[in-house]
């Protein structure tokens, strides 16, 4: 939308190397502010689960911040 490569309401489909795919399209929500409402369809599967243990004494546990 931002680059003008996809028209409002036009569907774009992305296919992976293994043949899975998803489709996306958008509608302008507030064009003057550059806000869109996206619609994405496809299938997804949970393939893993993780639990992070963060050290509250680590100054970089949430990354490097300016």
C-alpha positions as CSV (number, residue, x, y, z in Angstrom):
1,X,0.0,0.0,0.0
2,X,2.7,2.5,1.0
3,X,4.7,2.0,-2.2
4,X,1.5,1.9,-4.4
5,X,2.4,-1.6,-5.7
6,X,-0.9,-3.2,-4.6
7,X,-4.2,-1.5,-5.4
8,X,-6.8,-1.3,-2.7
9,X,-8.8,-4.6,-2.6
10,X,-6.3,-6.4,-4.9
11,X,-5.2,-9.8,-3.5
12,X,-1.5,-10.7,-3.3
13,X,-0.6,-14.4,-2.7
14,X,2.7,-15.5,-1.3
15,X,3.7,-19.1,-1.8
16,X,6.6,-20.8,0.1
17,X,9.1,-23.3,-1.3
18,X,7.1,-26.1,0.2
19,X,3.8,-25.0,-1.4
20,X,2.0,-23.4,1.5
21,X,0.6,-20.0,0.9
22,X,-1.2,-17.0,2.3
23,X,-3.2,-14.2,0.7
24,X,-3.4,-10.6,1.7
25,X,-5.3,-7.5,0.7
26,X,-6.1,-4.1,2.3
27,X,-8.7,-1.4,2.5
28,X,-7.8,2.2,3.3
29,X,-8.8,3.1,6.8
30,X,-7.5,6.7,6.9
31,X,-5.6,7.5,3.7
32,X,-4.5,10.9,4.9
33,X,-2.8,9.3,7.8
34,X,-1.5,6.2,5.8
35,X,-3.7,3.8,7.9
36,X,-5.0,0.6,6.3
37,X,-7.0,-2.4,7.4
38,X,-5.3,-5.6,6.2
39,X,-6.9,-8.9,5.7
40,X,-4.7,-12.0,5.7
41,X,-5.9,-15.5,5.0
42,X,-4.0,-18.8,5.1
43,X,-3.2,-21.7,7.5
44,X,-0.7,-21.9,10.3
45,X,0.4,-24.6,12.6
46,X,2.2,-24.4,16.0
47,X,5.5,-26.2,15.5
48,X,7.2,-25.3,18.8
49,X,6.8,-23.6,22.1
50,X,9.4,-21.8,24.2
51,X,9.6,-20.1,27.5
52,X,12.1,-17.2,28.0
53,X,13.7,-16.7,31.3
54,X,15.0,-13.1,31.6
55,X,17.4,-12.0,34.2
56,X,16.1,-8.8,35.8
57,X,19.6,-7.7,36.6
58,X,20.7,-8.0,33.0
59,X,20.7,-4.4,31.5
60,X,20.3,-5.8,28.0
61,X,17.6,-8.5,28.7
62,X,15.2,-6.6,26.4
63,X,17.8,-5.6,23.9
64,X,20.0,-2.6,23.5
65,X,18.1,0.7,23.8
66,X,19.4,4.2,23.1
